[in-house]
Amino acid sequence: MFDRIFLSHPRSIGESYPEHAVTAFAFGIRMIGGGLACLVHGVVPALFTRTASNTVKALYGRMKSRQPAYQQRPPAFTEPDWQLEYEI
């Protein structure tokens, strides 16, 4: 039970529990920051005009780069210059 809950998933992606925890916390902190910026932007549209979009793009690029198929080449989505059709 302990192995299934705490160790199975990190092991399946080639990480130890501490490595996976650090990565997950880093993603979570970035997501919270982007979410807060988005909430402020909803109230004052002139503030944080690209912060949420850039955060999503950076996290997506980082997540894709962690996948074995994408480790040979960096994904195009890591650069904030890459634009979605719709920005938040």
VEXMI-135686 format. One record per residue (C-alpha): x negated, y, z; residue number from 1; residue in one letter. Coordinates in Angstrom, 3 decimals. Layout:
<nodes>
<node px="X" py="Y" pz="Z" resi="NUM" resn="a"/>
...
</nodes>
This chain:
<nodes>
<node px="0.000" py="0.000" pz="0.000" resi="1" resn="m"/>
<node px="-2.772" py="2.477" pz="0.928" resi="2" resn="f"/>
<node px="-4.625" py="1.661" pz="-2.283" resi="3" resn="d"/>
<node px="-1.515" py="2.175" pz="-4.422" resi="4" resn="r"/>
<node px="-0.606" py="5.505" pz="-2.801" resi="5" resn="i"/>
<node px="-4.029" py="7.145" pz="-2.453" resi="6" resn="f"/>
<node px="-6.610" py="5.434" pz="-4.645" resi="7" resn="l"/>
<node px="-4.994" py="3.823" pz="-7.669" resi="8" resn="s"/>
<node px="-4.283" py="6.974" pz="-9.692" resi="9" resn="h"/>
<node px="-7.648" py="8.706" pz="-9.085" resi="10" resn="p"/>
<node px="-9.447" py="5.469" pz="-9.956" resi="11" resn="r"/>
<node px="-7.387" py="5.109" pz="-13.165" resi="12" resn="s"/>
<node px="-8.781" py="8.414" pz="-14.428" resi="13" resn="i"/>
<node px="-12.337" py="7.790" pz="-13.274" resi="14" resn="g"/>
<node px="-12.354" py="9.935" pz="-10.147" resi="15" resn="e"/>
<node px="-12.744" py="9.351" pz="-6.446" resi="16" resn="s"/>
<node px="-10.019" py="10.513" pz="-4.084" resi="17" resn="y"/>
<node px="-12.005" py="13.648" pz="-3.015" resi="18" resn="p"/>
<node px="-12.807" py="14.558" pz="-6.652" resi="19" resn="e"/>
<node px="-9.164" py="14.205" pz="-7.610" resi="20" resn="h"/>
<node px="-8.002" py="16.205" pz="-4.589" resi="21" resn="a"/>
<node px="-10.332" py="19.112" pz="-5.415" resi="22" resn="v"/>
<node px="-9.166" py="19.166" pz="-9.027" resi="23" resn="t"/>
<node px="-5.490" py="18.976" pz="-8.062" resi="24" resn="a"/>
<node px="-5.875" py="21.767" pz="-5.509" resi="25" resn="f"/>
<node px="-7.687" py="23.940" pz="-8.072" resi="26" resn="a"/>
<node px="-4.874" py="23.423" pz="-10.587" resi="27" resn="f"/>
<node px="-2.261" py="24.115" pz="-7.915" resi="28" resn="g"/>
<node px="-3.897" py="27.347" pz="-6.800" resi="29" resn="i"/>
<node px="-4.123" py="28.571" pz="-10.406" resi="30" resn="r"/>
<node px="-0.472" py="27.655" pz="-10.971" resi="31" resn="m"/>
<node px="0.627" py="29.508" pz="-7.839" resi="32" resn="i"/>
<node px="-1.379" py="32.579" pz="-8.904" resi="33" resn="g"/>
<node px="0.129" py="32.530" pz="-12.390" resi="34" resn="g"/>
<node px="3.591" py="32.032" pz="-10.952" resi="35" resn="g"/>
<node px="3.222" py="34.952" pz="-8.571" resi="36" resn="l"/>
<node px="1.980" py="37.142" pz="-11.425" resi="37" resn="a"/>
<node px="5.010" py="36.070" pz="-13.462" resi="38" resn="c"/>
<node px="7.373" py="37.009" pz="-10.617" resi="39" resn="l"/>
<node px="5.746" py="40.432" pz="-10.269" resi="40" resn="v"/>
<node px="5.907" py="40.862" pz="-14.055" resi="41" resn="h"/>
<node px="9.641" py="40.139" pz="-13.924" resi="42" resn="g"/>
<node px="10.114" py="43.074" pz="-11.561" resi="43" resn="v"/>
<node px="7.545" py="45.439" pz="-13.123" resi="44" resn="v"/>
<node px="7.090" py="44.458" pz="-16.792" resi="45" resn="p"/>
<node px="4.026" py="46.687" pz="-17.240" resi="46" resn="a"/>
<node px="2.052" py="44.568" pz="-14.758" resi="47" resn="l"/>
<node px="0.475" py="41.181" pz="-15.507" resi="48" resn="f"/>
<node px="1.650" py="41.232" pz="-19.117" resi="49" resn="t"/>
<node px="-0.500" py="38.249" pz="-20.139" resi="50" resn="r"/>
<node px="-1.520" py="36.654" pz="-16.841" resi="51" resn="t"/>
<node px="1.078" py="33.868" pz="-16.799" resi="52" resn="a"/>
<node px="0.533" py="32.991" pz="-20.473" resi="53" resn="s"/>
<node px="-3.254" py="33.015" pz="-20.111" resi="54" resn="n"/>
<node px="-3.008" py="30.860" pz="-16.983" resi="55" resn="t"/>
<node px="-0.828" py="28.291" pz="-18.750" resi="56" resn="v"/>
<node px="-3.170" py="28.197" pz="-21.756" resi="57" resn="k"/>
<node px="-6.284" py="27.856" pz="-19.599" resi="58" resn="a"/>
<node px="-4.755" py="25.089" pz="-17.492" resi="59" resn="l"/>
<node px="-3.520" py="23.250" pz="-20.573" resi="60" resn="y"/>
<node px="-6.982" py="23.447" pz="-22.129" resi="61" resn="g"/>
<node px="-8.605" py="22.243" pz="-18.942" resi="62" resn="r"/>
<node px="-6.138" py="19.368" pz="-18.598" resi="63" resn="m"/>
<node px="-6.623" py="18.288" pz="-22.220" resi="64" resn="k"/>
<node px="-10.409" py="18.487" pz="-21.910" resi="65" resn="s"/>
<node px="-10.267" py="16.005" pz="-19.033" resi="66" resn="r"/>
<node px="-8.709" py="13.371" pz="-21.304" resi="67" resn="q"/>
<node px="-11.239" py="10.989" pz="-22.882" resi="68" resn="p"/>
<node px="-10.010" py="11.583" pz="-26.463" resi="69" resn="a"/>
<node px="-10.709" py="15.325" pz="-26.163" resi="70" resn="y"/>
<node px="-14.090" py="15.199" pz="-24.433" resi="71" resn="q"/>
<node px="-15.971" py="15.069" pz="-27.743" resi="72" resn="q"/>
<node px="-14.701" py="18.498" pz="-28.758" resi="73" resn="r"/>
<node px="-13.283" py="21.383" pz="-26.720" resi="74" resn="p"/>
<node px="-9.579" py="22.093" pz="-27.350" resi="75" resn="p"/>
<node px="-8.596" py="25.363" pz="-29.024" resi="76" resn="a"/>
<node px="-6.325" py="26.245" pz="-26.124" resi="77" resn="f"/>
<node px="-9.060" py="27.207" pz="-23.651" resi="78" resn="t"/>
<node px="-9.529" py="30.654" pz="-25.150" resi="79" resn="e"/>
<node px="-7.102" py="33.387" pz="-23.989" resi="80" resn="p"/>
<node px="-7.226" py="34.821" pz="-27.527" resi="81" resn="d"/>
<node px="-5.141" py="31.900" pz="-28.756" resi="82" resn="w"/>
<node px="-1.533" py="33.103" pz="-28.734" resi="83" resn="q"/>
<node px="1.751" py="31.303" pz="-28.314" resi="84" resn="l"/>
<node px="4.689" py="32.306" pz="-30.465" resi="85" resn="e"/>
<node px="6.322" py="33.712" pz="-27.344" resi="86" resn="y"/>
<node px="4.519" py="35.282" pz="-24.400" resi="87" resn="e"/>
<node px="6.063" py="35.464" pz="-20.954" resi="88" resn="i"/>
</nodes>
